[in-house]
Amino acid sequence: MSTENPHLLDALDVSLAEFAAAHALPKYRVGQIRRWLFEKRAGDWDAMSDLPKGLREQLAESFRLWTASIARHTTADDGTEKLLFALADGGQVESVLLRDEVRRTICISTQVGCGMGCVFCASGLDGVDRNLTTGEIIEEMLQLQRLLAPEERLSHIVVMGMGEPLANLDRLLPALEEARRPDGLGISARRITISTVGLPPAIDRLARHEANYRLAVSLHAPNDELRNELVPVNKNIGIDAIMAAADRYFDVSGRRITYEYVLLANLNDRPEHAGQLARLLAGREALLNVIPYNPVAGLPYETPTPERQHAFRAILERAGVTVKFRHRKGNRIDAACGQLRRSQQPTVVDIAAQI
């Protein structure tokens, strides 16, 4: 099979329709192929046992089913699993499967690296290389689903992996359509969350989309001065514009907005920050998701003490903010965004030691 063959998952319906027409296939064959991909979790063409062998050979000669290889697969005691994908052009991205009681959630990436520049995040330390294709995003989802036992079913998708999802909407939205379709993964829009640092024009575009996905806005600071330091792209946007766009999204979708806040020791975890955050969210239908920082090798940021975390939470709750502190899952397998990829690369410290 030539690596020049098109990736089937990039334009699945079009590719299958054209192939079926060219080979005079009955319509039910297309349905069979879709079931093998999304329901039966086939790993290759040969696994599609109810297709004639000759047809499987023709499909293998015409399309690439997978374009990435799994460079590393790690598993934590809590059931969290992480895949590091090696892409065809040499790039790498990470995806995570999280198990939580009956939920089976996958966290997917949309870019190789990230261009938003959050100073504490492992994903963006080397900038952004490129957008993932629609097929590569679907491939993430299908490969993560293949980690499940036969009796397990995917229930939720969070687009919170490497990259800024709203900077790649043209490729992300068709991939999520496959996730929503009854003959795809069958996951409703209310169980799909898209995370963003806050790009108002793209938020407005998402609001015009017919599927009202859940929106999560990564704030990380309650004022522009601090946010400019932690999330440099904010200098060109500003918190007021982001909050206004989020309000418009809520008005259209009716779905409560989640605001993400990575809690960094001695940076954004002070009582005055909690108070400012409470005032920012006052009167909004919002969930504040606080994530105590997951340390990244080579970066100076630290996790706040349990006492600081408790005090921060208490101020918010007294102000009436609906707040949830995210339980850290998979930290022993570098499950935080970008960490596993960097663990496979020499760090600044490693390089300095070799000079």
Buried (B, 14 or more C-beta within 10 A) or exposed (E): EEEEBBBBBBBBEEBBBEBBEEEEBEEEBBEBBBBBBBEBBBEEBEEBEEBEEEBBBBBBEBBBBBBBEEBBEBBBEBEBBBBBBBBEEEBBBBBBBBBBEEEBBBBBBBBBBBBBBBBBBBBBBBEBBEBBBBBBBBBBBBBBBEBBEEEEEBBBBBBBBBBBBBBBBEBBBBBBBBBBBEEBBEBEBEBBBBBBBBBBEBBBEBBEBEBBBBBBBBBBBBBBEBBBBBBBBBEEBBBEBBBBBBBBBBEBBEBEBBBBBBBBBEBBBBEEBBBBBBEBBEEBEBBBBBBBBBBBEBBEBEBBEEEBBEBBBEBBBEBEBBBEBBEBBBBEBBBBBBBBBBBEEEBEEEEEEEE
